[in-house]
């Protein structure tokens, strides 16, 4: 399904002809299956579903006509416009949906579906000069170059003053609800997920990707383009570990409660504590740990 145009304006760039080919989120490849039973080896040919991993170059087109390449990330195709918007929001290039005039695939070359240009409004914040390094981001990386809490806070991680709360019983239901919604994981077994829930545990939105930071950017980008930021009476759950970059991206979006099924890093806990976020780790059947902001867990 094609990604929707985020927003439009009278200054919209000219229409772009549709590319001839676009890769899906799942790639099927021929494999050799090997089974060992009772000391005997059996081989057979078959096909397997793999999570597609492709590069995505994100560009910013400013009102003066300049185009700034900002990042190349390895991602799973799908929700590319949300990914671009979420990444630029985390980097402080966008503050809200009004800063996005249009998001379009680029027309040049064979990688047209792997290049996205975000056309930003004149009032959008000027990109930091460090963003012009055109850095490469692997599917396991994230906030490349940001190695301190001060650097994360510099892009607008305001203190989270939300007084919402969630019950322990509700938290314990979330991993199963997320897992049930991971359709691409069912096919490939190789994707991370990030999900948005309300405080009663109802799933509102989920995004999947080979990169945990990409899944978060897609989720935040969807909320940004829908005009739903900052997130207030909501909580987020990620399918893996709670890294510093995930806490930074969630904090930038104003998320009051962030949970993960695995462990947080020390710097993730420090950042959550500093911005006033509730951070829950090892959220699994029957138990979890609260690393920061325990007053929101009832």
N, C-alpha and C positions, 0 to 999 in steps of 0.2 A: 504494500500500500504506500503511495507517495506521501512524503511528509507534507503537512499543510504549510502554507505561507504564514509566517508568524503574525505579522501585522502589515498593513499597507498604508501608503500615503500618496499624495499627489506627486511627490518626488520619487516615486518608484522607478527603479532602473528598468530598461527595456526588457521585454519578454525574451526568454532563452529557449531555443528549441530543445526538445527532449532528447537526452542521450539515447544511444541505441541499446545499451546493455547495462544492467545494474545487478550486482550480486546480492543475494538474499542473506538472511541471518544464519542459515544453515547450509553447509556444503556437504554433498554426499560423495564419498570416495570408495573405490574398490579396495578391499583389504584381504589379508589371509588370516583366517581364524585358526588358532592352535589350541587344542584341548588335550590335557594329559589326564588319563584315568587308568589306574592299575598298572602303571609303568608303561603304558602304551600311548603313543602320540598320534593324534588325529588332526589332519590339516584339511581345511576347506576354504573355498573362495566365497566372498560375500561383499556386502556394502555396509558402510557405517556412516552415521550422521555426525559431522564435525561442526563445532561453533566456528563460523567464518571470522577470520581476523584479517582486516585490511587497514591500510593507513588512511587517515583523514587529516587533510591540511585545513586549518581554520584561518581565514583571512578577515580583516576588518576594513571596510570601505567607509571612509569618512566623508563628511559633507563637502570638503574641499577637493574631492576627487582622488585623494591618495588612497592606495590600497596597501595595508600593512599585514604581511604574513606573521602570524603569532605563534602557531603551534602545529606540530605534526604528532598525532597520537595514533596508536594502534587500537582499533576498536572493532566491535561487531556491527556491521551495517544495520541501520534501522534507527529511527529517532535521531538522525544526524543533526537536524536543525535544533532540536532540544539540547543535544550534546554541545553544539557550538555555543548556544545561548547560555547554558549552564556554566561552561568553562569560562566564558568572558565575564559572566557575573561574578564568579569566584575570584577572577583576576582584577575586579574593580573597573572593567571597561564599560559594563552596563550596571545601572542601578535599578531599573524597572522596565516594564514592557514598553513604555513610551519612548525609550531610547532605541528601539529596534524599528527601522523603517521596513526592512524586508530581509529575508534570508533566502539565498538561492545557491544552487549548484553552479559551479563554474563551467564555462563552455570549452575551454582550451584543452587539447590533448586527450589521450585515452583515459586519463585518470579523472575525468569530469565528475563522476559520481563520488570521487574521493577528495574533492575540493569543495569547500563551502565558503561563501562570502557573506558576512553579516554587514548589512548596510545600516550604519548608525546615524541617529539624529544629531544635529548640530549641538544640542545641549548635553549629549552624552559626555562623560568624563574623558579627558584626554588620556590615552594609554601611557603608562609609565614607560620610560625609555628602556627599562630592562626587559619589557615585553617584546622588544624588537629583536631579541636574540634568535628568533625563529627556532626555538628549541624543539628537540625531539623527545617525545614522551612514550615510553613503552607501555604495554598493557598492564604492567604491574607497578608502574611508577606513580605519578600523581602530581603533587605540587612540586615540580622540579625547581630547585634553587631556593625554596623557602625552608630554611633550616632553623628558624627560631620563631618563638611566639610573637615577638615584636614584628617580624615580617608578615605574619598572618594577620595580626591586628591592623597592620598598615593599610590593608585593602578593605577595611570597614566592618570588622567583626565587632559590632556594638554589644554592650552587655545585654544579656537576656533577662528581662525583668518579669517574664510571664509567671503567674501564680497558679497555672494549671496543675493538675495531678492525675495520676493514673493508678489503678489498683494493681496489686501484684498478680491477682488472678487474671486480669486482662493481659498483662505483659506475657504471662505464660502461654496464652493462646496464640500469640503472634507468629512464632516460627512455623507452626503447622499451616497457618493461613497463608504465609508467604510462600512456603514450599508448594502448596496446592496451586498457586498462581504462576509458578515458574514454568511456563510452557516450553520455552527454549531449552531449559535445563532438562526437562523430561526427554527431549529429543537427543541432546548431545552430552549431558552430564558434565559440561565444562564451562559454565557461566556463573558469574556473580550476579547478585540482585540487590536492589535498593527499593524500599517500599514506603509509602506514606499511609498512615492509619489515622483515624480519629481516636479520641480518648476512650471510646467504648470498644475499640478493637476492630471496627469495620475497615476493610481495605479500600483505600481511595485510588491508589495509583501504584504501579510497579514497573520498573525498568530493569532490563538485563543486559549484560555486556561481558566480554572476556576480561575487561579491566574493572576492578571495583570502583576506582575513581570515576571511570566513564559512566558506570551505572548511576552513581550519585549525581554526576553532572546532567545526565539525561532527566533524572527525576526532578532536580532543582530547576533545570531549564524548562520543563513542562509547566511547573508551578509559576515560573517567571512569566512565560508567554501567556499564561492564563490570568495573569494579574493577581496571583494569590500570595505574593510575598509582601512582607515577611510572614513565614509560617508561625502561627501562634498556638491555637488550640489543636495541635496535631503532634504526632510523634513519628520518627523514622526508624526503620529497622534495616540493617544490612546483613547479608548472608555470610560474611567472613569476619576477619579481624577488624578492630577499630583502630585505624591508623591516624596519624596526625592530620594527613590531608583530608580525610573524611570528616573529622571533627571541624576542621577549618571551613570546609565547604558548607557543612550543616550550620555552623555558627554564623557564617555570612548570610545564610538564608533565614536566620532567626529561629531555628529549630530549638524548642525548649527541652525535648527529650530525645536522645539518640541511643539506640540499643543495637547490639550485635550478638551473633550466636557464638562468637569467639572472643579472644582476649584483646584488650586495648594495649597500646604502647604507653610508655611512661609520659612521653610528650603529649600524647592525645589526652591523657588524664589531666596534665597540667593546664592545657589549653581549655578544656571543658570547665575546669575549676575556675580559671581566670575569667571566662566570659559568663559564668553562671548557668552552664548547661548541665542537665542531668544525664549522666553517662552510665549505661547498663551493659555489662558484658557477660559472657558465658550464659546467655539466655537460652536455656534448654529445658527439656521436660522436668518440671518439678523444682527448678532452682535458677538463681541468677545472682550476680554480684553487682552492687552499686558502687561505682568508683567516684562519683561526684554528684552533687545535687540531690541527695537522698530525700529531701523534704518533699519532692514531687511524687514520690512513690508511696501510695497509701496502703 
